[in-house]
Amino acid sequence: MTNNGDRLERIEALVHANAEAIAAMRDAQEHDRFDLSEARQIADSNARAIAAGAEETRQLRQSLQASIQETQHIADSNARAIAAGAEETRQLRQSLQASIQETQHIADSNARAIAAGAEETRQLRQNLRELSEESRQRLNENIADTVSMISDLGQQQAETDQRFNTLLAEARADRLRQRAAEERNRIEHEEFRVFMQDTLREIRQIWQRLAG
């Protein structure tokens, strides 16, 4: 593209030079200073310039044609690349659509699983509440039974204590009676011992009198 620009500049320079030469010829004719040999030289120079310009134009046309062909080749290559990119984009869109559908399927499956889990959790909570209520009722019944048993045990303990106290009082009374009986027996034994001693002493005295 830079060579084409240089050629265009050279052609413009030649055209400008021809215009200046023609203007000079007109000035020479107007002032009667026109020289035929100089005019021939100018004409030859113009002819060479025109021929050179034509050659430059032909070369420029060929260069432009080559540039157009190269541009067309690039455009075709770009078109093929764009078509390939479009196909790749289409395949990518299909892949994304499949991924979106799969993700939606997974999301739906997760939603169903979450809903089932929520229902199971709700049922479990309901069962736990029922079990807790039943356990609380059983606990209250057990507490009531325990309180009743403790009350019965307390009453039985009171009766047992009363019986024990009665038995203890009877045992103490029996001990007192036994001690009284033992005391009476001791007194009677002591009286019997004294009586026997007195009796033996009297018998001994009688034997002594009889012996004397």
C-alpha positions as a Markdown table, in Angstrom:
| # | Residue | x | y | z |
|---|---|---|---|---|
| 1 | Met | 0.0 | 0.0 | 0.0 |
| 2 | Thr | 2.9 | 2.4 | 0.6 |
| 3 | Asn | 4.3 | 1.7 | -2.9 |
| 4 | Asn | 0.9 | 2.5 | -4.4 |
| 5 | Gly | 0.9 | 5.8 | -2.5 |
| 6 | Asp | 4.3 | 6.7 | -3.8 |
| 7 | Arg | 3.3 | 6.0 | -7.4 |
| 8 | Leu | 0.2 | 8.1 | -7.1 |
| 9 | Glu | 2.3 | 11.0 | -5.8 |
| 10 | Arg | 4.7 | 10.6 | -8.7 |
| 11 | Ile | 1.8 | 10.6 | -11.2 |
| 12 | Glu | 0.3 | 13.7 | -9.5 |
| 13 | Ala | 3.8 | 15.3 | -9.8 |
| 14 | Leu | 4.0 | 14.5 | -13.5 |
| 15 | Val | 0.5 | 15.9 | -14.2 |
| 16 | His | 1.4 | 19.0 | -12.2 |
| 17 | Ala | 4.6 | 19.4 | -14.3 |
| 18 | Asn | 2.7 | 19.0 | -17.5 |
| 19 | Ala | 0.3 | 21.6 | -16.4 |
| 20 | Glu | 3.1 | 24.0 | -15.6 |
| 21 | Ala | 4.7 | 23.3 | -19.0 |
| 22 | Ile | 1.5 | 24.0 | -20.9 |
| 23 | Ala | 1.1 | 27.2 | -18.9 |
| 24 | Ala | 4.7 | 28.2 | -19.8 |
| 25 | Met | 3.9 | 27.5 | -23.5 |
| 26 | Arg | 0.9 | 29.7 | -23.3 |
| 27 | Asp | 2.9 | 32.5 | -21.7 |
| 28 | Ala | 5.6 | 32.2 | -24.4 |
| 29 | Gln | 3.0 | 32.4 | -27.2 |
| 30 | Glu | 1.5 | 35.4 | -25.6 |
| 31 | His | 4.9 | 37.2 | -25.4 |
| 32 | Asp | 6.2 | 36.0 | -28.7 |
| 33 | Arg | 9.1 | 34.3 | -27.0 |
| 34 | Phe | 8.1 | 30.8 | -28.0 |
| 35 | Asp | 10.9 | 28.7 | -29.4 |
| 36 | Leu | 9.9 | 25.7 | -31.6 |
| 37 | Ser | 12.8 | 23.6 | -30.5 |
| 38 | Glu | 12.0 | 24.3 | -26.9 |
| 39 | Ala | 8.4 | 23.5 | -27.6 |
| 40 | Arg | 9.5 | 20.2 | -29.2 |
| 41 | Gln | 11.6 | 19.4 | -26.1 |
| 42 | Ile | 8.7 | 20.3 | -23.9 |
| 43 | Ala | 6.4 | 18.1 | -26.0 |
| 44 | Asp | 8.9 | 15.2 | -25.9 |
| 45 | Ser | 9.3 | 15.7 | -22.2 |
| 46 | Asn | 5.5 | 15.7 | -21.8 |
| 47 | Ala | 5.2 | 12.6 | -24.0 |
| 48 | Arg | 7.8 | 10.8 | -21.9 |
| 49 | Ala | 6.1 | 12.0 | -18.8 |
| 50 | Ile | 2.7 | 10.8 | -20.1 |
| 51 | Ala | 4.2 | 7.5 | -21.1 |
| 52 | Ala | 5.8 | 7.2 | -17.7 |
| 53 | Gly | 2.5 | 8.1 | -16.1 |
| 54 | Ala | 0.7 | 5.5 | -18.2 |
| 55 | Glu | 3.3 | 2.9 | -17.2 |
| 56 | Glu | 2.9 | 4.0 | -13.6 |
| 57 | Thr | -0.8 | 3.9 | -13.9 |
| 58 | Arg | -0.6 | 0.4 | -15.4 |
| 59 | Gln | 1.7 | -0.8 | -12.7 |
| 60 | Leu | -0.6 | 0.9 | -10.1 |
| 61 | Arg | -3.6 | -0.8 | -11.7 |
| 62 | Gln | -1.8 | -4.2 | -11.5 |
| 63 | Ser | -0.8 | -3.4 | -7.9 |
| 64 | Leu | -4.3 | -2.4 | -7.1 |
| 65 | Gln | -5.6 | -5.5 | -8.8 |
| 66 | Ala | -3.2 | -7.6 | -6.7 |
| 67 | Ser | -4.2 | -5.7 | -3.6 |
| 68 | Ile | -7.9 | -6.3 | -4.5 |
| 69 | Gln | -7.2 | -10.0 | -5.0 |
| 70 | Glu | -5.3 | -10.2 | -1.7 |
| 71 | Thr | -8.1 | -8.3 | 0.0 |
| 72 | Gln | -10.6 | -10.7 | -1.5 |
| 73 | His | -8.5 | -13.6 | -0.4 |
| 74 | Ile | -8.3 | -12.1 | 3.1 |
| 75 | Ala | -12.1 | -11.4 | 3.0 |
| 76 | Asp | -12.7 | -15.0 | 1.9 |
| 77 | Ser | -10.4 | -16.3 | 4.7 |
| 78 | Asn | -12.1 | -14.0 | 7.2 |
| 79 | Ala | -15.5 | -15.2 | 5.9 |
| 80 | Arg | -14.4 | -18.8 | 6.4 |
| 81 | Ala | -13.0 | -18.0 | 9.9 |
| 82 | Ile | -16.3 | -16.2 | 10.7 |
| 83 | Ala | -18.3 | -19.2 | 9.4 |
| 84 | Ala | -16.1 | -21.5 | 11.5 |
| 85 | Gly | -16.5 | -19.2 | 14.5 |
| 86 | Ala | -20.2 | -19.1 | 13.9 |
| 87 | Glu | -20.3 | -22.9 | 13.8 |
| 88 | Glu | -18.2 | -23.1 | 16.9 |
| 89 | Thr | -20.5 | -20.5 | 18.5 |
| 90 | Arg | -23.5 | -22.6 | 17.5 |
| 91 | Gln | -21.9 | -25.7 | 19.0 |
| 92 | Leu | -20.9 | -23.8 | 22.1 |
| 93 | Arg | -24.5 | -22.5 | 22.3 |
| 94 | Gln | -25.8 | -26.0 | 22.0 |
| 95 | Ser | -23.3 | -27.2 | 24.7 |
| 96 | Leu | -24.4 | -24.3 | 26.9 |
| 97 | Gln | -28.0 | -25.2 | 26.3 |
| 98 | Ala | -27.4 | -28.8 | 27.2 |
| 99 | Ser | -25.5 | -27.7 | 30.3 |
| 100 | Ile | -28.3 | -25.4 | 31.3 |
| 101 | Gln | -30.8 | -28.2 | 30.8 |
| 102 | Glu | -28.7 | -30.5 | 32.8 |
| 103 | Thr | -28.3 | -27.9 | 35.5 |
| 104 | Gln | -32.0 | -27.3 | 35.5 |
| 105 | His | -32.6 | -31.0 | 35.8 |
| 106 | Ile | -30.1 | -31.2 | 38.7 |
| 107 | Ala | -31.8 | -28.1 | 40.3 |
| 108 | Asp | -35.3 | -29.8 | 39.9 |
| 109 | Ser | -33.9 | -33.0 | 41.4 |
| 110 | Asn | -32.4 | -31.1 | 44.2 |
| 111 | Ala | -35.6 | -29.2 | 44.8 |
| 112 | Arg | -37.5 | -32.5 | 44.9 |
| 113 | Ala | -34.9 | -33.9 | 47.3 |
| 114 | Ile | -35.1 | -30.8 | 49.5 |
| 115 | Ala | -38.9 | -31.0 | 49.4 |
| 116 | Ala | -38.8 | -34.6 | 50.4 |
| 117 | Gly | -36.2 | -33.9 | 53.1 |
| 118 | Ala | -38.4 | -31.0 | 54.4 |
| 119 | Glu | -41.4 | -33.4 | 54.5 |
| 120 | Glu | -39.4 | -36.0 | 56.2 |
| 121 | Thr | -38.1 | -33.4 | 58.7 |
| 122 | Arg | -41.6 | -32.2 | 59.3 |
| 123 | Gln | -42.8 | -35.8 | 59.9 |
| 124 | Leu | -39.8 | -36.4 | 62.1 |
| 125 | Arg | -40.6 | -33.3 | 64.2 |
| 126 | Gln | -44.2 | -34.4 | 64.4 |
| 127 | Asn | -43.1 | -37.8 | 65.6 |
| 128 | Leu | -40.7 | -36.2 | 68.1 |
| 129 | Arg | -43.5 | -34.0 | 69.4 |
| 130 | Glu | -45.8 | -36.9 | 69.8 |
| 131 | Leu | -43.0 | -39.0 | 71.4 |
| 132 | Ser | -42.1 | -36.1 | 73.6 |
| 133 | Glu | -45.8 | -35.7 | 74.6 |
| 134 | Glu | -46.1 | -39.4 | 75.2 |
| 135 | Ser | -42.8 | -39.4 | 77.2 |
| 136 | Arg | -44.0 | -36.4 | 79.2 |
| 137 | Gln | -47.3 | -38.1 | 79.9 |
| 138 | Arg | -45.5 | -41.3 | 81.0 |
| 139 | Leu | -43.1 | -39.2 | 83.0 |
| 140 | Asn | -46.0 | -37.5 | 84.8 |
| 141 | Glu | -47.6 | -40.9 | 85.4 |
| 142 | Asn | -44.3 | -42.3 | 86.7 |
| 143 | Ile | -43.9 | -39.2 | 88.9 |
| 144 | Ala | -47.4 | -39.6 | 90.2 |
| 145 | Asp | -46.8 | -43.3 | 90.8 |
| 146 | Thr | -43.5 | -42.5 | 92.5 |
| 147 | Val | -45.1 | -39.8 | 94.7 |
| 148 | Ser | -47.9 | -42.3 | 95.6 |
| 149 | Met | -45.3 | -45.0 | 96.3 |
| 150 | Ile | -43.4 | -42.5 | 98.5 |
| 151 | Ser | -46.6 | -41.6 | 100.3 |
| 152 | Asp | -47.4 | -45.2 | 100.8 |
| 153 | Leu | -43.9 | -45.9 | 101.9 |
| 154 | Gly | -44.1 | -42.9 | 104.3 |
| 155 | Gln | -47.4 | -44.2 | 105.7 |
| 156 | Gln | -45.9 | -47.7 | 105.9 |
| 157 | Gln | -42.8 | -46.2 | 107.6 |
| 158 | Ala | -45.1 | -44.3 | 110.0 |
| 159 | Glu | -46.9 | -47.5 | 110.8 |
| 160 | Thr | -43.6 | -49.4 | 111.1 |
| 161 | Asp | -42.3 | -46.7 | 113.4 |
| 162 | Gln | -45.5 | -46.9 | 115.5 |
| 163 | Arg | -45.2 | -50.6 | 115.7 |
| 164 | Phe | -41.5 | -50.4 | 116.5 |
| 165 | Asn | -42.2 | -47.8 | 119.2 |
| 166 | Thr | -45.0 | -50.0 | 120.5 |
| 167 | Leu | -42.7 | -53.0 | 120.5 |
| 168 | Leu | -39.9 | -50.9 | 122.1 |
| 169 | Ala | -42.3 | -49.8 | 124.8 |
| 170 | Glu | -43.4 | -53.3 | 125.3 |
| 171 | Ala | -39.8 | -54.5 | 125.4 |
| 172 | Arg | -39.0 | -51.8 | 127.9 |
| 173 | Ala | -42.0 | -52.8 | 130.0 |
| 174 | Asp | -41.0 | -56.4 | 129.8 |
| 175 | Arg | -37.5 | -55.5 | 130.8 |
| 176 | Leu | -38.8 | -53.5 | 133.8 |
| 177 | Arg | -41.0 | -56.4 | 134.7 |
| 178 | Gln | -38.1 | -58.8 | 134.3 |
| 179 | Arg | -35.9 | -56.5 | 136.4 |
| 180 | Ala | -38.7 | -56.3 | 139.0 |
| 181 | Ala | -39.0 | -60.1 | 139.0 |
| 182 | Glu | -35.3 | -60.5 | 139.2 |
| 183 | Glu | -35.3 | -58.0 | 142.1 |
| 184 | Arg | -38.0 | -60.0 | 143.8 |
| 185 | Asn | -36.2 | -63.2 | 143.1 |
| 186 | Arg | -33.0 | -61.7 | 144.6 |
| 187 | Ile | -34.9 | -60.5 | 147.6 |
| 188 | Glu | -36.5 | -63.9 | 148.0 |
| 189 | His | -33.2 | -65.6 | 147.5 |
| 190 | Glu | -31.6 | -63.3 | 150.1 |
| 191 | Glu | -34.4 | -63.9 | 152.5 |
| 192 | Phe | -34.1 | -67.6 | 151.9 |
| 193 | Arg | -30.4 | -67.5 | 152.4 |
| 194 | Val | -30.8 | -65.6 | 155.6 |
| 195 | Phe | -33.5 | -68.0 | 156.7 |
| 196 | Met | -31.3 | -71.0 | 155.9 |
| 197 | Gln | -28.4 | -69.4 | 157.8 |
| 198 | Asp | -30.6 | -68.7 | 160.8 |
| 199 | Thr | -32.0 | -72.2 | 160.6 |
| 200 | Leu | -28.6 | -73.8 | 160.3 |
| 201 | Arg | -27.4 | -71.7 | 163.2 |
| 202 | Glu | -30.3 | -72.7 | 165.3 |
| 203 | Ile | -29.8 | -76.4 | 164.4 |
| 204 | Arg | -26.1 | -76.0 | 165.2 |
| 205 | Gln | -27.0 | -74.5 | 168.6 |
| 206 | Ile | -29.5 | -77.3 | 169.2 |
| 207 | Trp | -26.8 | -79.9 | 168.4 |
| 208 | Gln | -24.4 | -78.2 | 170.6 |
| 209 | Arg | -26.9 | -78.2 | 173.5 |
| 210 | Leu | -27.6 | -81.8 | 172.9 |
| 211 | Ala | -24.0 | -82.7 | 172.7 |
| 212 | Gly | -23.2 | -80.8 | 175.9 |
